[in-house]
Amino acid sequence: MKKYLVIYHDLLSGIQTKKYQSGKLLPSNQQLVMRYQVSRETVRKAMQLLADEGYIQTIRGKGSLVLSTKRYSFPVSSIKSYKEIVKENGLDSKNKIVKVEKHVLVPENLLFGSPKIYAELIVRERIVNGIPTILDYDYVNEEIAKDIPLDEAQNSLFNYFEENLGLTIDYAVKHLTVEHAEYEDCNQLGIEQTTPIVVVRSETHLTDSRILSYTESRHRADKFSSIEFARRHH
């Protein structure tokens, strides 16, 4: 077996047996060079293989961070709040408000052909099991809800809409794509520009058909899965 594969399998075994726990650093490249008596390039190939398979993330100036391999299931064909998804998946998750802007035009790539509207923009970072995983951009129709309290935004927008404002959410139109990471993804999620991002753009409607909000939810692809039930009709 090639030496870089020996190193790869040794480190992978350590990750799977929790010798190297998620959120902790692997031994440095120099330590691995000394331990296995190999070149830096051999160690680099082993680490790149682990990174490509989603087991580690290389952080400049720090080293190789072991990632949690647990993925959450994100519903595409149903409407659930992020808080509900966290509860169903048993995740340890925290919300961080990155930015709030009032009276902004919703970007055209979210409109699905609908008329332009002004909205309150709330940007939130979702930290799952200690790892920044999702960036959510919520554009809330300011004709329906404005001046949303920060504590409510940090908790759950859907809960605020339904419990505090008495609104009834009916349906959503969703569009899912896989795209390259943008600058803000890299900055907030700590990923490289080559990392793929799963982008879910949605338009949420109330029972009276008014548009409540537009959302762009940007997910790290290595932490994303969607499991749906489908039946063939005869």
Beta strands, then each sheet from edge to edge (+ up, - down):
strand 1: 56-59
strand 2: 63-66
strand 3: 72-73
strand 4: 93-105
strand 5: 118-128
strand 6: 131-141
strand 7: 169-180
strand 8: 196-206
strand 9: 211-220
strand 10: 224-225
sheet 1: 1+ 2-
sheet 2: 3+ 10+
sheet 3: 4+ 5- 6+ 9- 8+ 7-
end
